[in-house]
Amino acid sequence: QMLGGEIRDPQRLESNQAQAQGIGLLPTQTQFLPEKATFQVRAVVRAGSGWFRAIDGQPLEGYEIHMGETTGSSPNWLQIVEQNHRPVHLLDGSASADGRIWGCYLHGIFGNDAFRHAWLKSLGWEGAGMSRTESFENSLNALAGAVENALGMEKLERIVWGK
């Protein structure tokens, strides 16, 4: 919302101002609405500009939580196909012509491995492509090792087991 040109809040739901200027990096306008939208979401990337083309058709999962509606003149790069397990056909997302500046209402988007890897590659990353699950398991193993070393497990085992 802040990346767009204008945020309107005529009912002053989020602040005491009826309108505020955004940063203006995307050709969008947002208007706050009284009802908060909260949905579990399934979506599909639509070929847009820049790096989005590399993941055209890629399914994504996440959630929406917002009090507003954003409109604009740039093509939408995200098609929402399901909200709370109900089929829908909604468009979301805005991006600059080169795809370097972008936004959408989908939270948790970086939990989608293909999306995250494509975005990081667009920034010059050449990583091995570890999945979120592998990364989490590696982090847990590293934490367990650090705890084991810090506690002095041999001494602890002698105390607990009488060894």
N, C-alpha and C positions, 0 to 999 in steps of 0.2 A: 504494500500500500504506500509506504513512504517513498518507494522508488518512482512512483507516478507523479503527475503534475499537480493534482489537487485532491484533498480529502474534505468531503462535506459531512457535517454532523448537525443538520438543522434542528434536531431535537436535543442536541447537546448531551448525547448519551455517554460519550467518552471524555469530554472536556467542556469547558465553559465557552469555547469558541465554536461558532457555526461553520467555520471553514478554516482550513490551513493549507499552505502550499507544501507540496512534497518536494523531493529532491529534483524531480523532473527528468530522470534518466530513462523512463519509459512513458509512452504516450497513453497513460491511463488516468482514470478518475475513479475515486472510491466514494461511495456514500454509505455511512453507517445506518443500520436498520435496527429497530428495537429488539428483534428476536435473534438470539444467538443460534447459529447453525453449528451442529456437531454431528459428524458422520464418520463411520468407517468407510473407506473409499477404495475402489479398484479403478484404475485408469490405464490409458494407453498413450504413449508418446506419439504425437503426430509429427511427421517430418517438418521441421521448422527451419530455422536458419542455423548456420554454424554447426557446432558439434552435435546438435539434436538429430541431424540427419544420420549419424552413426548408430542411433538407437531407435530409429523410426519403427513403430509397431511394438516396441518393448512394453510389456505389461508392468504396472507399478502398483504398490499398495501403500496406504498411509491413512491419514485421517485429516478431516477439516474441522477447524474450530474458529469461527469468526463471526463478527456482527456487521456484515456489510456486503456490498456488491461492488465489484470492480468491472468497469467497462473501458474499452479503449480501441485504438485504431490499428494496433499491431496484430498480426495473425496469432491465434491461440495455438500453443504447442502441446496442449494436454487435453485429452478427451476423457471425461469422467464417464465410466460405463456402469458403475454400481455405487449406491450410497446405502449403507446399512442393509446390505444384501438385497436391495431392490434395483432392478435395471433402470438406468437413466441414460440420457444422451445430453450431456452438458459439456461446454467448452470452458477451459480455464488456461491460465498462464499467459504471460506476455514476455516478449524478448526483443532485444535490440536486433538490428539487421544482421550483425555479425554473431549473434548468440552469446556474446560475452556478458551482457547484463540481462538478467532474467528473474522472473518471480512467478509464484503461483500460490494457491491456497492449500496445497497438499503438504501437510506436516509429516515428518518421518520419511521423507523422500530419499534421504541419504542412506536409509536402511536397505534400499534396493541396490544390490551389488552392481548390476549392469549399469544403472544410472550413475551411481557414485564413481565407478571406474571410468565411464565415458567422460564425465565432468572433469575428473582429475587428469585424464589424458589430455583434455583440451587445455589444461594449464601446464602441460609439459611433463607430467608424471609418467614414469615408465616402470611402475611397480610390477610385482609378480602376479597381482590379481587375487590376493587372498580373499576368501569370502568372509562375511561378517561372523559366521559361526566359527570358522577356523580362528579368526582373530580373537574372538571372545574366549575360546578354549585355550589359545596360547597365552592370553592375558591371565586367565585363571591359573594355569600351570606355573607361570612366572610368579604370580602372587603366592601360590602355595610353596614354591621353592624359597622365596624370600622369607616367608613366615617360618618355614622349617629351619633355615639358617639363623634367623634372628632368635628363635627360641632355644636353640641348642637341643635338638631332638634327642640326641643320645642321652644327655643329662636328664631330660624330661622323661624318657622311657625308663631310665634307672629308677627315678622317683616313683613313677606310676606302677611299673611292673616289678620293681624290686630287683632289677638286673644289675 
